[in-house]
Amino acid sequence: MFHFLILALSTGDIDIIKELLYRDPRTQSEEQVEKVIEEILSLPENEEMRKHYLKIN
């Protein structure tokens, strides 16, 4: 699982993060996965992460 995190970080591919969340037993649907990502990326302290994964300049 750790190698997926490294790959997601190095490529900025949000689909890898989504795949990890799909595999997590705490997320049961696509809606939940999208909501988790939205909530995490909307936190002010995650601005750089948001830019990285959403390809915002």
Rosetta constraint file for C-alpha pairs under 8 A:
AtomPair CA 1 CA 5 HARMONIC 6.82 0.50
AtomPair CA 1 CA 20 HARMONIC 7.84 0.50
AtomPair CA 2 CA 6 HARMONIC 6.48 0.50
AtomPair CA 3 CA 7 HARMONIC 6.12 0.50
AtomPair CA 4 CA 8 HARMONIC 6.06 0.50
AtomPair CA 4 CA 16 HARMONIC 6.80 0.50
AtomPair CA 4 CA 20 HARMONIC 7.75 0.50
AtomPair CA 5 CA 9 HARMONIC 6.10 0.50
AtomPair CA 5 CA 16 HARMONIC 7.74 0.50
AtomPair CA 5 CA 17 HARMONIC 7.38 0.50
AtomPair CA 6 CA 10 HARMONIC 6.05 0.50
AtomPair CA 7 CA 11 HARMONIC 5.97 0.50
AtomPair CA 7 CA 12 HARMONIC 8.00 0.50
AtomPair CA 7 CA 13 HARMONIC 7.95 0.50
AtomPair CA 7 CA 16 HARMONIC 7.78 0.50
AtomPair CA 8 CA 12 HARMONIC 5.37 0.50
AtomPair CA 8 CA 13 HARMONIC 5.20 0.50
AtomPair CA 8 CA 14 HARMONIC 6.72 0.50
AtomPair CA 8 CA 16 HARMONIC 5.61 0.50
AtomPair CA 8 CA 17 HARMONIC 6.48 0.50
AtomPair CA 9 CA 13 HARMONIC 7.44 0.50
AtomPair CA 12 CA 52 HARMONIC 5.82 0.50
AtomPair CA 12 CA 53 HARMONIC 4.95 0.50
AtomPair CA 12 CA 55 HARMONIC 7.89 0.50
AtomPair CA 13 CA 17 HARMONIC 7.33 0.50
AtomPair CA 13 CA 53 HARMONIC 6.30 0.50
AtomPair CA 14 CA 18 HARMONIC 6.31 0.50
AtomPair CA 14 CA 53 HARMONIC 5.55 0.50
AtomPair CA 14 CA 54 HARMONIC 7.58 0.50
AtomPair CA 15 CA 19 HARMONIC 6.13 0.50
AtomPair CA 16 CA 20 HARMONIC 6.34 0.50
AtomPair CA 17 CA 21 HARMONIC 6.33 0.50
AtomPair CA 18 CA 22 HARMONIC 6.13 0.50
AtomPair CA 18 CA 33 HARMONIC 6.46 0.50
AtomPair CA 18 CA 34 HARMONIC 7.75 0.50
AtomPair CA 18 CA 37 HARMONIC 7.85 0.50
AtomPair CA 19 CA 23 HARMONIC 6.39 0.50
AtomPair CA 20 CA 24 HARMONIC 6.41 0.50
AtomPair CA 21 CA 27 HARMONIC 6.40 0.50
AtomPair CA 21 CA 33 HARMONIC 6.00 0.50
AtomPair CA 22 CA 27 HARMONIC 6.27 0.50
AtomPair CA 22 CA 28 HARMONIC 7.25 0.50
AtomPair CA 22 CA 29 HARMONIC 7.37 0.50
AtomPair CA 22 CA 30 HARMONIC 7.40 0.50
AtomPair CA 22 CA 33 HARMONIC 6.64 0.50
AtomPair CA 23 CA 27 HARMONIC 7.75 0.50
AtomPair CA 27 CA 32 HARMONIC 5.73 0.50
AtomPair CA 27 CA 33 HARMONIC 6.13 0.50
AtomPair CA 28 CA 32 HARMONIC 6.60 0.50
AtomPair CA 28 CA 33 HARMONIC 7.89 0.50
AtomPair CA 29 CA 33 HARMONIC 6.44 0.50
AtomPair CA 30 CA 34 HARMONIC 6.19 0.50
AtomPair CA 31 CA 35 HARMONIC 6.12 0.50
AtomPair CA 32 CA 36 HARMONIC 6.11 0.50
AtomPair CA 33 CA 37 HARMONIC 6.34 0.50
AtomPair CA 34 CA 38 HARMONIC 6.06 0.50
AtomPair CA 35 CA 39 HARMONIC 6.04 0.50
AtomPair CA 36 CA 40 HARMONIC 6.14 0.50
AtomPair CA 37 CA 41 HARMONIC 6.00 0.50
AtomPair CA 38 CA 42 HARMONIC 5.97 0.50
AtomPair CA 39 CA 43 HARMONIC 6.71 0.50
AtomPair CA 40 CA 46 HARMONIC 7.20 0.50
AtomPair CA 41 CA 46 HARMONIC 5.77 0.50
AtomPair CA 41 CA 47 HARMONIC 7.02 0.50
AtomPair CA 41 CA 49 HARMONIC 6.82 0.50
AtomPair CA 41 CA 50 HARMONIC 5.15 0.50
AtomPair CA 42 CA 46 HARMONIC 7.00 0.50
AtomPair CA 42 CA 47 HARMONIC 7.55 0.50
AtomPair CA 42 CA 50 HARMONIC 7.50 0.50
AtomPair CA 43 CA 47 HARMONIC 7.15 0.50
AtomPair CA 46 CA 50 HARMONIC 6.13 0.50
AtomPair CA 47 CA 51 HARMONIC 6.29 0.50
AtomPair CA 48 CA 52 HARMONIC 6.13 0.50
AtomPair CA 49 CA 53 HARMONIC 6.17 0.50
AtomPair CA 50 CA 54 HARMONIC 5.74 0.50
AtomPair CA 50 CA 55 HARMONIC 7.85 0.50
AtomPair CA 50 CA 56 HARMONIC 7.55 0.50
AtomPair CA 51 CA 55 HARMONIC 5.36 0.50
AtomPair CA 51 CA 56 HARMONIC 4.49 0.50
AtomPair CA 51 CA 57 HARMONIC 6.52 0.50
AtomPair CA 52 CA 56 HARMONIC 6.80 0.50
